[in-house]
Amino acid sequence: MENTAYDFEDVDVLKRERDVEGELGIWMRVTDTIFLHVLCQSDANPRFRTHGMRMIREIQRQANAGATPAQLDRAWAHFHAECVVLGWRGVNTKDGTPVPFSKAAYVEWAARQQRIRFIVEEWSKEDQNFRRSMADSIAGQLGN
């Protein structure tokens, strides 16, 4: 059998960046003015490793038991607050006052907006979103 060693181009693009996935996170653009600081739903994220699958199973149990859509939205918001979302920018009260991030504030905000759940869920599942190149691009938009 022939033993060859190739130096392939762009192989590093495929490598996971576990520190970005599970510690540093990424600023995810939600709207022109709202950004969420999120971690990946992966084994690199200690919060997800500790609580994630148990919380997802509980949400699935609630859905099977007939929970209302509002109850499920709140459960998903709580899951994201515990396992995925680290902070935010651009979330304000109706009078324009910035709302400081907390897990409780996130749950209240996200539970009222089902679309946020879908955006965060889809974004945070995909480890390819957690690359330094993506972080640099979004940091430029934030002015960091």
N, C-alpha and C positions, 0 to 999 in steps of 0.2 A: 504494500500500500504506500502510495506516495505521501510524504510528509512535506507539506508546504506551509509557509507562514506568510500571510498577507497582511499588509497594513491598510485596513479598510478606511475609507473616507466616511465621515459623519457618523461613526459608531457612537461617539459620546452623546449625540442627540438622543439616543434611545435609553441611556442610563438614567435610572431614577436618582433623584436628589432627595434622599431621605431626610436630611436636616430641614429642607424647605417644606417637605410634606408634613413633617411631624413636630417641628419646633419653631421655625421662623415664620412659616405661613406665607400667604400671598394676599395682596390687596386685590379683591375682586370688584370689578366695576358693575354696579347694579343699574344705575341710571347715570345721567350726566353729572349729578351732584352727590350721589350716594355710593359709598365704597364700603365693603365689608372685609375685614381682615380674617382670613379663614385658613384652616388646616385641612389636609386631605383625610378622607375616610380610608386610611390604610394602616397596615401594621407598623408604619413608621410613626404614627401619631399615638403617644401614650394615652391620651384621653380616650381616643376611639378604642384602643386595645382594651382598656380597663372597663369602659361602660358601653361602648357602641353596640355590639351585637345583642347584649342583654336588653338594651333600650329598644332596639329595633324589633326584637321578638315580642316585647311588651306592647308596642304599638300595633303590631300585627294581631296580637291576641285581642286588643281592644277593638280593632276593626272587625274581627270575626265575631265578637260579642255584640256588635251593633252600635258602636260608638257613633255619635253624630259627626258630620264633617267638621264642625267647629271644635269638637273635642279632639279629633285627630290632628287638626291644624295646630292646636295648642301643644299636643304631644310631640309632633315633629319639631315645632319651634323650641321646645325644651331640649329635645335630643340635640339639635344643632347648637344651642347655647352651651350645653355640657361638653360636647365632643368636637365641634368644628369651628364655631365663630369665636374669635378672640377680641374683636373690637369693631368700631365703625367710625365713619366720617360722613357728615352731611345729613344726619338724621336730626330733624328739628321739630319743635312744637309748631303749632299752627301760627304762632306769632313770630316764628323765625329763630327762637332761642335754641341753641344746640342742646341736644339731649346727651348727657354723659352715658357712656356705655356701661351696662351691667348685664348680667345674665337675665335678671328679672325684667329689665327694660327691653332687652331683645325679645324675650318671649312675648311680652305685651304687644310690641310692634309687629313682629313677624306673624303672630297668631291671627292678626287682623288682615293679613295680606297673603292669601294662599299662593299667589304667584312667587313670592319671595321663597317660600318653601321649595318650590320646584326649581328655581334658579340655583339656590344654595345646594340642594340635593344633587342636581346634575353636575354642577361645577366641581363640588368637593369629592365626587366619586372618581374623577378622572385624574390619575397621577401625572399625566402629561401637562396638566395645567399648572403644576408645581415645579417650575423650572426657573432658574435665575434670570434667564432671558425674559420670561414673562414678568417676573418681579420688577426688573429694570424698566420695562415698557410702562407698567402701571405706575411705578414710582415717578416716572417722568410726567405722567398725567396729573399726579397728585402734587407735583412741585417739590418732591423730595430729592 
